[in-house]
Amino acid sequence: MSNTNADIPAFARNAINLASAGLGAKPIFATDEFFAPLERMLSDEPAVFYPEKFDDNGKWMDGWETRRRRSSGHDYAIVRLAAAGTICGFDVDTAHFTGNYPPACRIEACNVAGEPDEATLWTEVLGLSQLGASSHHYFTCSSKQVWTHVRLHIHPDGGVARLRVYGQPSLNIDSVNGEAVDLASSLLGGRVVAMSNAHYGYQRLLAPGRGINMGDGWETRRRREPGNDWIIIKLAARGTIESAIVDTAHFKGNYPDACSIQVADLGDAGESLDELVVASSMFWEEILPAQKLSADNIHEYGGNQIKQNGAVTHARFNIYPDGGVSRLRLFGKIARG
């Protein structure tokens, strides 16, 4: 089961997975978890399959799996999203579920301050949709409302390896009150739009917390040609960057020798023309000249180290020549108006 980049819809490439456990999504309730717990369905890693692995209840599966239903009805599960946000699409991934996948699913959503209860009003955001064996199933969502939870219905029972809810966190600018925030944070809406290389992954570079291991961050292959690697981030909101943190946690023999940061204010043009962003990025203004990095360490830059360049929408993070970085933080104030 493989997907080329061309097979993946734009919403899955350009939006944030609000159902990511790594970002803070939580399993709330499932009608049944006999064969595999709901929490596995929210894992950030691709589902794996171990042919010889069994547990007390039967075959070990990497996802959420219910027992075979012997009565009327169907199973469902409730997930609290990592952040309240709008939803643009879903990936209901049945990887490795071949004779035990659900034939169909549908999804509802709600917006509540705490957790849903019997009085909660749910809205259908994906109608009854067909599923197949061991495949990604991408579905668009046209809702423009802000949601906090989703409820995945499977008909009638079976297993789902991963549920990914792609969307954009809802950032209430008025609640910030002029304070500095991490403009690159995935939980606020910062996202990666392009990179030179991400052979070992990049999805967690803008996630909260410190990396838990060397696979938890952005790491490129070993560069065998001139130049350096880079990654471009669209900030959660247009703002002025005042300080930065570059964390090389767990990267010891493969951390970059140095890093630098460039920025640009692309206004509304940067919303949908990511390919043009890449072409212009090498000419962006440098706000942090090349700085030496060290292994497994938090590097903080602020004050006179950051050149003030006004409000910007995008940042290009350069590493020299290659290597791995666990987390990148870009703190600043959101521009008004």
C-alpha atoms as a printed R data frame, in Angstrom:
    type eleno elety resid chain resno       x       y      z
1   ATOM     1    CA   MET     A     1   0.000   0.000  0.000
2   ATOM     2    CA   SER     A     2   1.777   3.116 -1.204
3   ATOM     3    CA   ASN     A     3   0.770   6.576 -2.320
4   ATOM     4    CA   THR     A     4   2.796   8.889 -4.496
5   ATOM     5    CA   ASN     A     5   2.623  12.591 -3.757
6   ATOM     6    CA   ALA     A     6   0.394  13.019 -6.819
7   ATOM     7    CA   ASP     A     7  -2.148  10.612 -5.294
8   ATOM     8    CA   ILE     A     8  -2.452  12.660 -2.105
9   ATOM     9    CA   PRO     A     9  -5.006  15.497 -2.276
10  ATOM    10    CA   ALA     A    10  -3.912  19.053 -1.615
11  ATOM    11    CA   PHE     A    11  -5.723  19.226  1.733
12  ATOM    12    CA   ALA     A    12  -3.678  16.295  3.059
13  ATOM    13    CA   ARG     A    13  -0.412  17.880  1.922
14  ATOM    14    CA   ASN     A    14  -1.110  21.434  3.025
15  ATOM    15    CA   ALA     A    15  -3.257  21.199  6.152
16  ATOM    16    CA   ILE     A    16  -2.580  20.050  9.721
17  ATOM    17    CA   ASN     A    17  -3.733  16.707 11.089
18  ATOM    18    CA   LEU     A    18  -5.960  17.831 13.941
19  ATOM    19    CA   ALA     A    19  -6.365  14.186 15.027
20  ATOM    20    CA   SER     A    20  -2.627  13.803 15.683
21  ATOM    21    CA   ALA     A    21  -1.812  12.322 19.079
22  ATOM    22    CA   GLY     A    22   1.540  14.079 18.888
23  ATOM    23    CA   LEU     A    23  -0.218  17.443 18.701
24  ATOM    24    CA   GLY     A    24  -2.539  16.573 21.560
25  ATOM    25    CA   ALA     A    25  -5.583  14.807 20.090
26  ATOM    26    CA   LYS     A    26  -7.192  12.438 22.608
27  ATOM    27    CA   PRO     A    27  -9.377   9.318 22.389
28  ATOM    28    CA   ILE     A    28 -12.574  10.014 24.345
29  ATOM    29    CA   PHE     A    29 -14.908   7.059 23.840
30  ATOM    30    CA   ALA     A    30 -15.441   3.939 21.733
31  ATOM    31    CA   THR     A    31 -18.369   1.559 21.716
32  ATOM    32    CA   ASP     A    32 -15.896  -1.327 21.596
33  ATOM    33    CA   GLU     A    33 -12.088  -1.767 21.655
34  ATOM    34    CA   PHE     A    34 -11.857  -5.538 22.009
35  ATOM    35    CA   PHE     A    35  -9.103  -6.207 19.455
36  ATOM    36    CA   ALA     A    36  -7.248  -2.871 19.408
37  ATOM    37    CA   PRO     A    37  -7.590   0.355 21.466
38  ATOM    38    CA   LEU     A    38  -8.812   3.625 20.021
39  ATOM    39    CA   GLU     A    39  -5.607   5.472 20.975
40  ATOM    40    CA   ARG     A    40  -3.605   3.583 18.321
41  ATOM    41    CA   MET     A    41  -5.768   5.109 15.587
42  ATOM    42    CA   LEU     A    42  -4.381   8.579 16.438
43  ATOM    43    CA   SER     A    43  -0.697   7.657 16.168
44  ATOM    44    CA   ASP     A    44   1.455   9.879 13.971
45  ATOM    45    CA   GLU     A    45   3.490   6.977 12.606
46  ATOM    46    CA   PRO     A    46   2.290   4.907  9.630
47  ATOM    47    CA   ALA     A    47   0.559   1.718 10.715
48  ATOM    48    CA   VAL     A    48   2.738  -1.391 10.940
49  ATOM    49    CA   PHE     A    49   1.938  -5.089 10.674
50  ATOM    50    CA   TYR     A    50   3.584  -7.963 12.544
51  ATOM    51    CA   PRO     A    51   2.443 -11.295 11.055
52  ATOM    52    CA   GLU     A    52   3.346 -13.350 14.113
53  ATOM    53    CA   LYS     A    53   2.213 -10.929 16.834
54  ATOM    54    CA   PHE     A    54  -0.827 -11.886 18.923
55  ATOM    55    CA   ASP     A    55  -2.189 -10.828 22.316
56  ATOM    56    CA   ASP     A    56  -4.754 -12.309 24.695
57  ATOM    57    CA   ASN     A    57  -7.668 -11.235 22.497
58  ATOM    58    CA   GLY     A    58  -6.270 -12.363 19.164
59  ATOM    59    CA   LYS     A    59  -4.262 -10.808 16.339
60  ATOM    60    CA   TRP     A    60  -2.423  -7.618 17.328
61  ATOM    61    CA   MET     A    61  -3.400  -4.798 14.974
62  ATOM    62    CA   ASP     A    62  -2.051  -1.274 14.747
63  ATOM    63    CA   GLY     A    63  -5.231   0.781 14.884
64  ATOM    64    CA   TRP     A    64  -8.694   0.670 16.418
65  ATOM    65    CA   GLU     A    65 -10.589  -2.595 15.984
66  ATOM    66    CA   THR     A    66 -13.906  -3.753 17.400
67  ATOM    67    CA   ARG     A    67 -15.146  -7.300 17.818
68  ATOM    68    CA   ARG     A    68 -17.490  -8.886 15.284
69  ATOM    69    CA   ARG     A    69 -20.915  -7.404 15.907
70  ATOM    70    CA   ARG     A    70 -23.616 -10.012 16.524
71  ATOM    71    CA   SER     A    71 -26.456  -7.561 17.088
72  ATOM    72    CA   SER     A    72 -28.063  -4.638 15.280
73  ATOM    73    CA   GLY     A    73 -26.407  -1.247 15.143
74  ATOM    74    CA   HIS     A    74 -22.819  -0.224 14.497
75  ATOM    75    CA   ASP     A    75 -19.687   0.922 16.304
76  ATOM    76    CA   TYR     A    76 -18.389   4.464 16.711
77  ATOM    77    CA   ALA     A    77 -15.615   6.401 18.404
78  ATOM    78    CA   ILE     A    78 -15.218   9.978 19.650
79  ATOM    79    CA   VAL     A    79 -11.949  11.906 19.341
80  ATOM    80    CA   ARG     A    80 -11.061  15.280 20.822
81  ATOM    81    CA   LEU     A    81  -9.066  17.268 18.263
82  ATOM    82    CA   ALA     A    82  -5.659  18.666 19.164
83  ATOM    83    CA   ALA     A    83  -7.044  22.171 18.656
84  ATOM    84    CA   ALA     A    84 -10.395  23.640 17.754
85  ATOM    85    CA   GLY     A    85 -10.400  24.289 14.034
86  ATOM    86    CA   THR     A    86 -12.033  24.084 10.639
87  ATOM    87    CA   ILE     A    87 -11.871  20.772  8.765
88  ATOM    88    CA   CYS     A    88 -11.062  20.488  5.068
89  ATOM    89    CA   GLY     A    89 -10.771  16.715  4.692
90  ATOM    90    CA   PHE     A    90 -10.202  13.265  6.150
91  ATOM    91    CA   ASP     A    91  -8.048  10.211  5.598
92  ATOM    92    CA   VAL     A    92  -9.688   7.031  6.871
93  ATOM    93    CA   ASP     A    93  -6.762   4.653  6.553
94  ATOM    94    CA   THR     A    94  -7.452   0.898  6.701
95  ATOM    95    CA   ALA     A    95  -3.787  -0.106  6.330
96  ATOM    96    CA   HIS     A    96  -3.289  -3.860  6.969
97  ATOM    97    CA   PHE     A    97  -6.994  -4.413  7.624
98  ATOM    98    CA   THR     A    98  -7.893  -6.825  4.817
99  ATOM    99    CA   GLY     A    99 -10.664  -9.157  6.012
100 ATOM   100    CA   ASN     A   100 -11.661  -7.022  8.957
101 ATOM   101    CA   TYR     A   101 -12.122  -3.478  7.634
102 ATOM   102    CA   PRO     A   102 -15.519  -1.693  7.866
103 ATOM   103    CA   PRO     A   103 -17.390  -1.536  4.550
104 ATOM   104    CA   ALA     A   104 -18.434   2.056  5.218
105 ATOM   105    CA   CYS     A   105 -18.021   5.035  7.519
106 ATOM   106    CA   ARG     A   106 -19.467   8.445  8.228
107 ATOM   107    CA   ILE     A   107 -18.226  11.300 10.420
108 ATOM   108    CA   GLU     A   108 -19.930  13.858 12.639
109 ATOM   109    CA   ALA     A   109 -18.440  16.834 14.474
110 ATOM   110    CA   CYS     A   110 -19.340  19.090 17.388
111 ATOM   111    CA   ASN     A   111 -18.044  22.172 19.166
112 ATOM   112    CA   VAL     A   112 -18.176  21.969 22.962
113 ATOM   113    CA   ALA     A   113 -16.138  23.546 25.757
114 ATOM   114    CA   GLY     A   114 -15.579  20.313 27.664
115 ATOM   115    CA   GLU     A   115 -16.404  16.805 26.463
116 ATOM   116    CA   PRO     A   116 -19.530  15.738 24.563
117 ATOM   117    CA   ASP     A   117 -22.471  14.286 26.497
118 ATOM   118    CA   GLU     A   118 -25.939  13.021 25.688
119 ATOM   119    CA   ALA     A   119 -27.175  16.577 25.078
120 ATOM   120    CA   THR     A   120 -24.431  17.419 22.572
121 ATOM   121    CA   LEU     A   121 -25.577  18.437 19.102
122 ATOM   122    CA   TRP     A   122 -23.612  16.583 16.417
123 ATOM   123    CA   THR     A   123 -23.430  17.700 12.778
124 ATOM   124    CA   GLU     A   124 -22.661  15.328  9.917
125 ATOM   125    CA   VAL     A   125 -19.548  16.495  8.059
126 ATOM   126    CA   LEU     A   126 -19.042  13.334  5.991
127 ATOM   127    CA   GLY     A   127 -21.976  11.291  4.744
128 ATOM   128    CA   LEU     A   128 -21.956   7.501  4.482
129 ATOM   129    CA   SER     A   129 -18.867   6.628  2.433
130 ATOM   130    CA   GLN     A   130 -17.485   3.357  1.134
131 ATOM   131    CA   LEU     A   131 -14.255   1.886  2.512
132 ATOM   132    CA   GLY     A   132 -11.964  -0.790  1.118
133 ATOM   133    CA   ALA     A   133  -9.202  -3.066  2.297
134 ATOM   134    CA   SER     A   134  -5.782  -1.741  3.348
135 ATOM   135    CA   SER     A   135  -6.026   1.675  1.683
136 ATOM   136    CA   HIS     A   136  -6.055   5.395  2.299
137 ATOM   137    CA   HIS     A   137  -9.534   6.841  1.813
138 ATOM   138    CA   TYR     A   138  -9.456  10.603  1.286
139 ATOM   139    CA   PHE     A   139 -12.688  12.558  1.688
140 ATOM   140    CA   THR     A   140 -13.152  16.313  1.398
141 ATOM   141    CA   CYS     A   141 -15.137  18.325  3.919
142 ATOM   142    CA   SER     A   142 -16.982  21.481  2.915
143 ATOM   143    CA   SER     A   143 -17.889  22.672  6.417
144 ATOM   144    CA   LYS     A   144 -16.584  26.111  7.363
145 ATOM   145    CA   GLN     A   145 -17.471  25.851 11.057
146 ATOM   146    CA   VAL     A   146 -15.019  25.418 13.915
147 ATOM   147    CA   TRP     A   147 -15.089  21.992 15.578
148 ATOM   148    CA   THR     A   148 -13.545  20.535 18.735
149 ATOM   149    CA   HIS     A   149 -14.485  16.830 18.422
150 ATOM   150    CA   VAL     A   150 -15.268  14.280 15.727
151 ATOM   151    CA   ARG     A   151 -17.293  11.076 15.947
152 ATOM   152    CA   LEU     A   152 -16.289   8.326 13.509
153 ATOM   153    CA   HIS     A   153 -19.023   5.812 12.755
154 ATOM   154    CA   ILE     A   154 -18.030   2.481 11.198
155 ATOM   155    CA   HIS     A   155 -20.711   0.290  9.639
156 ATOM   156    CA   PRO     A   156 -21.162  -2.188 11.114
157 ATOM   157    CA   ASP     A   157 -17.831  -3.030 12.815
158 ATOM   158    CA   GLY     A   158 -14.145  -3.713 12.073
159 ATOM   159    CA   GLY     A   159 -10.852  -1.887 12.182
160 ATOM   160    CA   VAL     A   160  -9.386   1.477 11.125
161 ATOM   161    CA   ALA     A   161  -5.616   1.879 11.239
162 ATOM   162    CA   ARG     A   162  -5.478   5.686 11.274
163 ATOM   163    CA   LEU     A   163  -7.935   8.551 11.253
164 ATOM   164    CA   ARG     A   164  -6.469  11.831 10.057
165 ATOM   165    CA   VAL     A   165  -8.560  14.980 10.272
166 ATOM   166    CA   TYR     A   166  -6.961  17.653  8.118
167 ATOM   167    CA   GLY     A   167  -7.747  21.270  8.837
168 ATOM   168    CA   GLN     A   168  -6.658  24.590 10.229
169 ATOM   169    CA   PRO     A   169  -6.573  25.463 13.938
170 ATOM   170    CA   SER     A   170  -8.785  28.388 14.863
171 ATOM   171    CA   LEU     A   171  -6.588  31.222 16.109
172 ATOM   172    CA   ASN     A   172  -8.414  33.870 18.121
173 ATOM   173    CA   ILE     A   173  -6.124  36.862 17.633
174 ATOM   174    CA   ASP     A   174  -8.023  38.936 20.186
175 ATOM   175    CA   SER     A   175  -7.244  36.404 22.925
176 ATOM   176    CA   VAL     A   176  -3.492  36.866 22.467
177 ATOM   177    CA   ASN     A   177  -3.660  40.475 23.773
178 ATOM   178    CA   GLY     A   178  -0.454  41.563 22.070
179 ATOM   179    CA   GLU     A   179   1.673  38.900 23.763
180 ATOM   180    CA   ALA     A   180   4.439  37.038 21.963
181 ATOM   181    CA   VAL     A   181   3.397  33.579 20.722
182 ATOM   182    CA   ASP     A   182   5.098  30.834 18.747
183 ATOM   183    CA   LEU     A   183   4.108  31.927 15.247
184 ATOM   184    CA   ALA     A   184   5.390  28.632 13.815
185 ATOM   185    CA   SER     A   185   3.380  26.389 16.161
186 ATOM   186    CA   SER     A   186   1.237  23.734 14.484
187 ATOM   187    CA   LEU     A   187  -1.354  24.163 17.235
188 ATOM   188    CA   LEU     A   188  -1.847  27.788 16.195
189 ATOM   189    CA   GLY     A   189  -1.818  27.031 12.467
190 ATOM   190    CA   GLY     A   190   1.837  27.192 11.429
191 ATOM   191    CA   ARG     A   191   2.675  24.633  8.748
192 ATOM   192    CA   VAL     A   192   5.479  23.434  6.520
193 ATOM   193    CA   VAL     A   193   4.895  24.281  2.856
194 ATOM   194    CA   ALA     A   194   8.124  23.036  1.262
195 ATOM   195    CA   MET     A   195  11.555  21.611  2.020
196 ATOM   196    CA   SER     A   196  14.701  20.586  0.181
197 ATOM   197    CA   ASN     A   197  14.669  17.109  1.700
198 ATOM   198    CA   ALA     A   198  12.950  15.224  4.506
199 ATOM   199    CA   HIS     A   199  14.216  11.691  4.015
200 ATOM   200    CA   TYR     A   200  13.685  10.775  7.672
201 ATOM   201    CA   GLY     A   201  10.571  12.898  8.241
202 ATOM   202    CA   TYR     A   202   9.564  16.449  9.154
203 ATOM   203    CA   GLN     A   203   5.984  16.347 10.479
204 ATOM   204    CA   ARG     A   204   6.892  17.034 14.116
205 ATOM   205    CA   LEU     A   205   9.255  19.990 13.651
206 ATOM   206    CA   LEU     A   206   6.538  22.483 14.701
207 ATOM   207    CA   ALA     A   207   4.836  20.268 17.307
208 ATOM   208    CA   PRO     A   208   4.580  21.126 21.021
209 ATOM   209    CA   GLY     A   209   7.045  19.821 23.611
210 ATOM   210    CA   ARG     A   210  10.546  18.452 23.082
211 ATOM   211    CA   GLY     A   211  11.291  15.528 20.808
212 ATOM   212    CA   ILE     A   212  11.093  12.090 22.405
213 ATOM   213    CA   ASN     A   213  13.701  10.450 20.153
214 ATOM   214    CA   MET     A   214  15.760  11.016 17.009
215 ATOM   215    CA   GLY     A   215  12.769  10.226 14.812
216 ATOM   216    CA   ASP     A   216  10.761  13.063 16.322
217 ATOM   217    CA   GLY     A   217  11.674  16.097 14.201
218 ATOM   218    CA   TRP     A   218  13.033  17.022 10.774
219 ATOM   219    CA   GLU     A   219  16.015  15.127  9.387
220 ATOM   220    CA   THR     A   220  17.485  15.142  5.892
221 ATOM   221    CA   ARG     A   221  19.611  12.554  4.130
222 ATOM   222    CA   ARG     A   222  23.384  12.999  4.070
223 ATOM   223    CA   ARG     A   223  24.074  15.693  1.482
224 ATOM   224    CA   ARG     A   224  26.541  14.569 -1.204
225 ATOM   225    CA   GLU     A   225  26.384  17.689 -3.363
226 ATOM   226    CA   PRO     A   226  27.116  21.412 -2.810
227 ATOM   227    CA   GLY     A   227  24.611  23.608 -1.021
228 ATOM   228    CA   ASN     A   228  22.507  23.218  2.100
229 ATOM   229    CA   ASP     A   229  19.095  21.986  3.175
230 ATOM   230    CA   TRP     A   230  16.141  24.189  4.077
231 ATOM   231    CA   ILE     A   231  12.492  24.110  5.088
232 ATOM   232    CA   ILE     A   232   9.830  26.795  4.557
233 ATOM   233    CA   ILE     A   233   7.115  27.543  7.106
234 ATOM   234    CA   LYS     A   234   3.929  29.531  6.661
235 ATOM   235    CA   LEU     A   235   3.354  31.253  9.988
236 ATOM   236    CA   ALA     A   236   0.098  30.860 11.889
237 ATOM   237    CA   ALA     A   237  -0.517  34.585 11.448
238 ATOM   238    CA   ARG     A   238   1.271  37.570  9.974
239 ATOM   239    CA   GLY     A   239   3.590  38.821 12.694
240 ATOM   240    CA   THR     A   240   6.979  40.172 13.760
241 ATOM   241    CA   ILE     A   241   9.533  37.571 14.834
242 ATOM   242    CA   GLU     A   242  11.426  38.602 17.974
243 ATOM   243    CA   SER     A   243  13.187  35.398 19.053
244 ATOM   244    CA   ALA     A   244  13.796  31.823 17.949
245 ATOM   245    CA   ILE     A   245  14.583  28.438 19.467
246 ATOM   246    CA   VAL     A   246  16.367  25.678 17.577
247 ATOM   247    CA   ASP     A   247  16.297  22.396 19.493
248 ATOM   248    CA   THR     A   248  18.590  19.548 18.389
249 ATOM   249    CA   ALA     A   249  17.307  17.121 21.051
250 ATOM   250    CA   HIS     A   250  18.578  13.550 20.418
251 ATOM   251    CA   PHE     A   251  20.548  14.606 17.339
252 ATOM   252    CA   LYS     A   252  24.140  13.874 18.360
253 ATOM   253    CA   GLY     A   253  26.135  12.563 15.429
254 ATOM   254    CA   ASN     A   254  23.869  14.090 12.829
255 ATOM   255    CA   TYR     A   255  22.987  17.624 13.962
256 ATOM   256    CA   PRO     A   256  23.583  20.482 11.479
257 ATOM   257    CA   ASP     A   257  26.802  22.451 11.801
258 ATOM   258    CA   ALA     A   258  24.921  25.760 11.610
259 ATOM   259    CA   CYS     A   259  21.552  27.364 10.850
260 ATOM   260    CA   SER     A   260  20.071  30.658  9.649
261 ATOM   261    CA   ILE     A   261  16.609  32.166  9.188
262 ATOM   262    CA   GLN     A   262  15.140  34.215  6.339
263 ATOM   263    CA   VAL     A   263  11.671  35.769  6.207
264 ATOM   264    CA   ALA     A   264   9.216  37.373  3.789
265 ATOM   265    CA   ASP     A   265   5.871  39.136  3.877
266 ATOM   266    CA   LEU     A   266   3.894  37.617  1.016
267 ATOM   267    CA   GLY     A   267   0.486  38.865  2.124
268 ATOM   268    CA   ASP     A   268  -2.407  36.908  0.647
269 ATOM   269    CA   ALA     A   269  -0.226  35.656 -2.217
270 ATOM   270    CA   GLY     A   270   1.275  33.047  0.073
271 ATOM   271    CA   GLU     A   271  -2.071  31.394  0.778
272 ATOM   272    CA   SER     A   272  -2.262  29.096 -2.250
273 ATOM   273    CA   LEU     A   273   0.881  29.545 -4.348
274 ATOM   274    CA   ASP     A   274   3.323  27.406 -2.396
275 ATOM   275    CA   GLU     A   275   5.341  26.533 -5.501
276 ATOM   276    CA   LEU     A   276   6.074  30.227 -6.114
277 ATOM   277    CA   VAL     A   277   7.074  30.672 -2.494
278 ATOM   278    CA   VAL     A   278   9.960  28.235 -3.016
279 ATOM   279    CA   ALA     A   279  11.276  30.079 -6.073
280 ATOM   280    CA   SER     A   280  11.491  33.390 -4.232
281 ATOM   281    CA   SER     A   281  12.732  32.113 -0.865
282 ATOM   282    CA   MET     A   282  16.459  32.192 -1.572
283 ATOM   283    CA   PHE     A   283  16.192  35.998 -1.889
284 ATOM   284    CA   TRP     A   284  14.284  36.615  1.339
285 ATOM   285    CA   GLU     A   285  15.610  38.919  4.048
286 ATOM   286    CA   GLU     A   286  17.929  37.287  6.550
287 ATOM   287    CA   ILE     A   287  16.960  37.977 10.171
288 ATOM   288    CA   LEU     A   288  19.313  35.445 11.773
289 ATOM   289    CA   PRO     A   289  22.739  35.019 10.152
290 ATOM   290    CA   ALA     A   290  24.436  31.616 10.285
291 ATOM   291    CA   GLN     A   291  24.802  30.393 13.870
292 ATOM   292    CA   LYS     A   292  26.802  27.396 15.059
293 ATOM   293    CA   LEU     A   293  24.756  24.518 16.469
294 ATOM   294    CA   SER     A   294  25.682  21.789 18.928
295 ATOM   295    CA   ALA     A   295  24.478  18.263 19.623
296 ATOM   296    CA   ASP     A   296  21.350  17.508 21.658
297 ATOM   297    CA   ASN     A   297  20.887  21.080 22.848
298 ATOM   298    CA   ILE     A   298  18.414  23.979 22.984
299 ATOM   299    CA   HIS     A   299  19.725  27.052 21.128
300 ATOM   300    CA   GLU     A   300  18.000  30.351 21.916
301 ATOM   301    CA   TYR     A   301  18.322  33.471 19.768
302 ATOM   302    CA   GLY     A   302  16.896  36.879 20.629
303 ATOM   303    CA   GLY     A   303  17.674  40.498 21.297
304 ATOM   304    CA   ASN     A   304  20.288  41.877 18.936
305 ATOM   305    CA   GLN     A   305  20.742  38.461 17.298
306 ATOM   306    CA   ILE     A   306  17.399  38.794 15.487
307 ATOM   307    CA   LYS     A   307  17.257  41.556 12.901
308 ATOM   308    CA   GLN     A   308  13.857  43.244 12.983
309 ATOM   309    CA   ASN     A   309  12.213  43.157  9.562
310 ATOM   310    CA   GLY     A   310   8.599  44.097 10.307
311 ATOM   311    CA   ALA     A   311   5.619  41.782  9.962
312 ATOM   312    CA   VAL     A   312   6.116  38.639  7.868
313 ATOM   313    CA   THR     A   313   4.042  35.650  6.745
314 ATOM   314    CA   HIS     A   314   6.727  33.056  5.926
315 ATOM   315    CA   ALA     A   315  10.092  31.890  7.256
316 ATOM   316    CA   ARG     A   316  12.832  29.844  5.615
317 ATOM   317    CA   PHE     A   317  14.934  27.833  8.079
318 ATOM   318    CA   ASN     A   318  18.308  26.894  6.622
319 ATOM   319    CA   ILE     A   319  20.626  24.200  7.993
320 ATOM   320    CA   TYR     A   320  24.255  23.792  6.922
321 ATOM   321    CA   PRO     A   321  24.911  21.491  5.252
322 ATOM   322    CA   ASP     A   322  22.350  18.870  6.365
323 ATOM   323    CA   GLY     A   323  21.226  16.897  9.418
324 ATOM   324    CA   GLY     A   324  18.409  16.865 11.939
325 ATOM   325    CA   VAL     A   325  16.546  19.363 14.131
326 ATOM   326    CA   SER     A   326  13.930  18.305 16.658
327 ATOM   327    CA   ARG     A   327  11.934  21.532 17.085
328 ATOM   328    CA   LEU     A   328  11.813  25.071 15.695
329 ATOM   329    CA   ARG     A   329  10.076  27.910 17.551
330 ATOM   330    CA   LEU     A   330   9.605  31.416 16.147
331 ATOM   331    CA   PHE     A   331   8.248  33.736 18.822
332 ATOM   332    CA   GLY     A   332   6.738  37.091 17.970
333 ATOM   333    CA   LYS     A   333   3.705  39.361 18.083
334 ATOM   334    CA   ILE     A   334   0.795  39.050 15.690
335 ATOM   335    CA   ALA     A   335   0.363  42.071 13.432
336 ATOM   336    CA   ARG     A   336  -2.899  43.944 13.719
337 ATOM   337    CA   GLY     A   337  -4.870  44.920 10.643
